[in-house]
Amino acid sequence: MYPILFEYESLQITSYGLMLMLAFLICNHLLKKYLQSINEDPSIGEDIIFYAAFGGIVGSKTYYLLERAIFHSDFSNLNGMFNIFRGIFTFDLSLTLSGFNQFGAGLVFLGGLIGGMISVTYYIKKNNLKWLTVSDWVAPYLALGHSIGRVGCFLVGDCYGTHCSLPWSVSFKNGLPPTTYESFRYNYPSVFNSEEFQLLYNSGDIINVHPTQIYESLIYLVLFFYLTKIRRSNSIKGYVMLEYLFLAGLARFIIEFLRLNPEYAMGLSGAQFISLFMILSSSYFMYIFRKKIN
C-alpha cells in the first residue's frame, strides 16, 4: 500500500489522485491521436475529456455522499459539502477548510459514469455533434480510464473484496477501511457475524481479502483492447458504446458478489442494479440496431 506518495507540510500527493490524473492525461492523448487519424479536430478530444472529468468527479462524489448517508447514516460528508459552500458565500475561510476536511475522498465509478455522460451529452448538444458517433470515439477510453483508476484504488487500500484465503489474497492494514477483525465488526457486520468468519478469525487478526481492484483493472484493460479493435471495423454508430455498457455492466455485476458494498434489495447492491440497467438497456438497443440493418 502506498496511499501517500509525497507529503510536504499540508501538501499531499496521493497514489489515487496520481492514477486519476494519469487516467485523464493518457485518455486525452489517445483520444486526440485517434481523432487525428480519422481527420477530426483533436481539440474536440480535449473538450470531451474536460467535460467527462468535471461531470465524472461530481457524479462519483454525489453517489458516494448519498450512499454514506443512506446506508451508514454518515452525514459528515454532506455537512462538509454544505460547509464548503457556506464558507465560500460568507467569506469564512476556516469554515471552508473544515468543510473540505469533512467532505472526504470517496469517489464511486458508476456515479462518475452517469455524471460524465450527462456532462459530455451537454457538450455534444451545445456543439451540434452526433451523440452516437462521439460515444464510439470515447468508449474504449472509458474502459482504459477505469482500469488505471482501479490501480489507484489498490494502492490506497480501497474497494477491496470480501475475505478469502487464495494464494493471491491481500490485506490492507491501513486501508480505507482497514482489513482488520475490528474493522469488519464495525464496517461489515453481516460478514463479521457469519459463522464462517467467526470460525476463521479472532480478535486482532489482519484479514486477507480478494484484490477486486486488480480483477477489475485487468478486465477493463482487456475490454479497452477489445473495444479498440471492434471500433476499426464497426459500421453501426453507437454500437461500440453499447458493447462497453454491456460488458462493463456484466463485469461489475459479477465482481460485486466479491465486494463488501451494502445490499439494497434481493441481495443485490446499488452498483448491481445500475449494472443490470446497463446490461438490459444495451442489450435492447443492440438488438434494435441489428434488426434495422438486417
C-alpha positions in Angstrom: 0.0 0.0 0.0 1.2 3.4 -0.9 -1.6 5.8 -0.2 0.5 8.9 0.0 3.4 9.2 -2.5 4.6 12.7 -1.5 4.0 14.9 1.5 5.3 18.4 2.3 3.6 20.3 5.2 -0.1 20.4 4.2 0.5 19.3 0.6 -0.1 15.6 -0.2 0.1 13.7 -3.4 -1.9 10.5 -3.1 -1.5 7.5 -5.3 -5.2 7.5 -6.1 -5.0 11.2 -7.2 -2.0 10.5 -9.3 -3.6 7.5 -11.0 -6.7 9.5 -11.6 -4.6 12.3 -13.2 -2.7 9.7 -15.3 -6.0 8.2 -16.5 -7.3 11.6 -17.8 -3.9 12.5 -19.4 -3.4 9.2 -21.1 -7.0 9.0 -22.4 -6.8 12.6 -23.5 -3.6 11.8 -25.5 -5.0 8.7 -27.1 -8.4 10.3 -27.9 -6.7 13.2 -29.7 -4.4 10.9 -31.6 -7.5 8.8 -32.7 -9.4 11.9 -33.8 -6.4 13.0 -35.9 -6.3 9.6 -37.5 -9.9 10.0 -38.7 -9.5 13.6 -39.8 -11.4 15.1 -36.9 -10.4 18.2 -34.9 -8.3 16.8 -32.0 -9.3 19.8 -29.8 -12.7 18.2 -29.5 -10.9 15.4 -27.6 -9.6 17.9 -25.0 -13.0 19.3 -24.5 -14.7 15.9 -24.1 -12.1 14.8 -21.5 -12.6 18.1 -19.6 -16.4 17.7 -19.5 -16.0 14.0 -18.7 -13.6 14.8 -15.8 -15.8 17.5 -14.4 -19.1 15.5 -14.6 -17.4 12.3 -13.6 -16.0 13.8 -10.4 -19.2 15.5 -9.4 -21.3 12.3 -10.2 -18.9 9.9 -8.4 -18.8 12.2 -5.3 -22.6 12.6 -5.3 -23.2 8.8 -5.4 -20.7 8.4 -2.6 -22.3 11.0 -0.4 -25.8 9.6 -0.9 -24.6 6.0 -0.2 -22.8 7.1 3.0 -25.9 9.0 4.2 -28.5 6.3 3.4 -26.7 3.1 4.3 -24.2 4.2 7.0 -26.2 7.2 8.5 -23.0 9.1 8.0 -23.9 12.7 7.2 -20.5 14.2 7.9 -19.6 14.3 4.2 -22.9 16.1 3.3 -22.2 18.5 6.2 -18.8 19.0 4.8 -20.2 19.9 1.4 -22.6 22.4 2.9 -19.9 24.0 5.0 -17.7 24.5 1.9 -20.5 26.5 0.2 -21.4 28.3 3.4 -17.7 29.3 3.9 -17.4 30.5 0.3 -20.5 32.6 0.4 -19.8 34.0 3.8 -16.1 34.5 3.2 -15.3 32.3 6.1 -12.0 30.6 5.3 -11.9 28.4 8.4 -15.4 27.1 7.7 -14.5 26.3 4.1 -11.3 24.4 5.1 -13.2 22.5 7.8 -15.7 21.6 5.1 -13.0 20.1 2.9 -11.8 18.0 5.8 -15.3 16.7 6.3 -16.0 16.2 2.6 -13.9 13.1 2.4 -12.1 11.5 -0.5 -14.7 8.9 -1.6 -15.5 8.5 -5.3 -17.7 5.9 -6.9 -17.1 4.9 -10.6 -20.7 4.2 -11.6 -21.7 7.6 -10.2 -18.9 9.1 -12.2 -20.0 7.3 -15.4 -23.5 8.7 -15.0 -22.2 12.2 -14.2 -19.6 12.1 -17.0 -22.2 11.0 -19.6 -24.6 13.8 -18.6 -21.8 16.4 -18.8 -20.5 15.1 -22.2 -24.0 15.0 -23.6 -24.4 18.7 -22.7 -21.2 19.4 -24.6 -22.3 17.3 -27.6 -25.7 19.1 -27.8 -24.0 22.5 -27.4 -21.6 21.9 -30.3 -24.1 20.1 -32.6 -22.2 16.8 -32.6 -23.7 13.4 -33.0 -24.1 11.5 -29.8 -23.7 8.0 -31.2 -20.6 9.0 -33.1 -18.9 10.6 -30.2 -19.9 7.7 -27.9 -18.0 5.3 -30.1 -14.9 7.6 -30.1 -14.7 7.6 -26.3 -16.0 4.1 -25.3 -12.5 2.4 -25.3 -11.1 5.1 -23.1 -13.8 4.7 -20.5 -12.5 1.2 -20.1 -8.9 2.3 -20.0 -9.5 5.1 -17.6 -11.4 2.7 -15.3 -8.5 0.2 -15.5 -5.9 2.8 -14.5 -8.2 4.2 -11.7 -8.6 0.8 -10.1 -4.8 0.6 -9.7 -5.1 3.8 -7.6 -7.8 2.1 -5.5 -5.5 -0.8 -4.9 -2.6 1.4 -3.8 -4.7 3.3 -1.2 -6.4 0.1 0.0 -10.0 0.9 -1.1 -12.7 -1.0 -3.0 -11.4 -4.5 -2.0 -13.4 -7.6 -1.8 -14.5 -10.0 0.9 -12.3 -12.3 3.0 -10.6 -15.2 1.3 -7.5 -17.5 1.6 -6.5 -17.7 -2.0 -2.7 -17.5 -2.8 -3.1 -14.0 -4.3 -5.3 -12.6 -1.5 -4.0 -9.4 0.1 -4.5 -7.4 3.3 -4.8 -3.7 3.9 -3.8 -3.0 7.5 -4.1 0.7 6.9 -6.8 0.5 4.2 -10.0 2.6 3.7 -11.2 1.0 5.9 -8.5 -1.4 7.2 -9.0 -5.2 6.7 -8.8 -5.9 10.4 -11.1 -8.0 12.6 -12.3 -4.9 14.5 -12.9 -3.0 11.3 -15.0 -5.8 9.9 -17.0 -5.8 13.1 -17.9 -2.2 12.6 -18.0 -1.7 8.8 -19.2 -5.1 7.6 -21.4 -6.6 10.4 -23.2 -9.1 8.0 -19.9 -10.6 7.0 -18.5 -10.4 10.6 -21.5 -12.2 12.1 -21.4 -15.1 9.7 -20.4 -18.5 11.1 -17.6 -18.9 8.6 -16.0 -15.6 9.5 -16.2 -16.4 13.3 -14.6 -19.8 12.8 -11.7 -18.4 10.7 -10.7 -15.3 12.5 -10.1 -13.9 16.0 -9.7 -10.5 17.6 -6.6 -8.8 16.4 -6.3 -10.7 13.1 -5.5 -9.0 9.8 -7.9 -10.3 7.3 -6.8 -11.3 3.8 -9.3 -10.2 1.0 -9.9 -10.5 -2.7 -7.9 -7.9 -4.6 -11.0 -7.0 -6.6 -9.4 -3.7 -7.7 -6.8 -5.8 -9.7 -9.5 -8.1 -11.0 -11.4 -5.1 -12.4 -8.2 -3.4 -13.7 -7.3 -6.4 -15.8 -10.8 -6.9 -17.0 -11.1 -3.3 -18.2 -7.7 -3.4 -19.8 -8.8 -6.3 -21.9 -12.0 -4.5 -22.6 -10.1 -1.5 -23.8 -8.2 -3.5 -26.4 -11.3 -5.3 -27.5 -13.3 -2.1 -28.0 -10.4 -0.5 -29.8 -10.3 -3.5 -32.2 -14.1 -3.5 -33.0 -14.1 0.2 -33.4 -12.0 -0.1 -36.5 -14.5 -2.3 -38.4 -17.7 -1.2 -36.7 -20.3 0.2 -39.1 -23.2 0.7 -36.7 -23.0 4.1 -35.0 -23.2 3.8 -31.2 -22.5 0.0 -31.2 -19.1 0.3 -29.6 -20.6 2.2 -26.7 -23.3 -0.4 -26.3 -20.7 -3.1 -26.2 -18.9 -1.2 -23.5 -22.1 -0.7 -21.4 -23.0 -4.4 -21.7 -19.5 -5.8 -20.9 -18.7 -3.3 -18.2 -22.1 -3.8 -16.6 -21.6 -7.6 -16.7 -18.1 -7.4 -15.2 -19.2 -5.1 -12.4 -22.3 -7.1 -11.7 -20.2 -10.3 -11.2 -17.4 -8.6 -9.3 -19.9 -7.1 -6.8 -20.6 -10.6 -5.4 -17.0 -10.5 -4.1 -17.3 -6.9 -2.9 -18.5 -5.6 0.5 -20.9 -3.0 -0.7 -24.3 -2.7 1.2 -27.3 -4.6 -0.3 -30.3 -2.6 -1.5 -32.8 -5.3 -2.2 -33.0 -9.0 -3.2 -29.4 -9.5 -2.1 -28.1 -7.0 -4.7 -26.1 -3.8 -4.2 -26.8 -0.5 -5.7 -24.0 -1.0 -8.2 -25.6 -4.2 -9.3 -28.9 -2.6 -10.0 -27.1 0.1 -12.1 -25.1 -2.7 -13.8 -28.3 -4.6 -14.6 -29.8 -1.5 -16.2 -26.6 -1.1 -18.3 -26.8 -4.8 -19.4 -30.5 -4.8 -20.2 -30.7 -1.4 -21.9 -27.6 -2.0 -24.0 -28.8 -5.5 -25.0 -32.2 -4.0 -26.1 -30.6 -1.3 -28.2 -28.0 -3.7 -29.8 -31.0 -5.9 -30.8 -32.8 -2.9 -32.3 -29.8 -1.6 -34.2 -29.0 -5.0 -35.7 -32.7 -5.6 -36.6 -32.7 -2.3 -38.5 -29.7 -3.3 -40.5 -31.0 -6.8 -41.3 
